[in-house]
Amino acid sequence: MNCQRLTRLTIGSWSISAILVLVGLLVHAEPTQQELEDASRLAARATFGMTYEQIVDMAEQGLNEWLDEQLEMDCTYFVPVEDQLFEMHKEGEYDDLRDLIDAEVEIDEDGNENYWMW
């Protein structure tokens, strides 16, 4: 009798596991074209750029959930990063990259170099 109960539980557990796996596959299906377009549109407006894989992840997660996750993150500030990059530029850190850029250079009244690429 105990063996029969154990066998039934094992078969029952396997059936439940198989169903959960199938449901999981359905839940994690690839996003639709419309979901990808919506995620791409939000990424263009709300970020400095995302890779295709990041956009797919956003679409799979859901836009509302992604926004909630972003709003829960600690604030970061661009100004310190910008200041660090300007300091590095003044120290000549990027001088060797000028040859790689096919751009017109304009120096403004503050002595900053502005690159215009055509």
Buried (B, 14 or more C-beta within 10 A) or exposed (E): EEEEEEEEEEEEEEEEEEEEEEEEEEEEEEBEEEBBEBBBEBBEEEEEEBEEEBBBBBBBBEBEEBBEEEEEEEEEEEEEEEEEEEEEBEEEEEEEEEEEEEEEEEEEEEEEEEEEEE
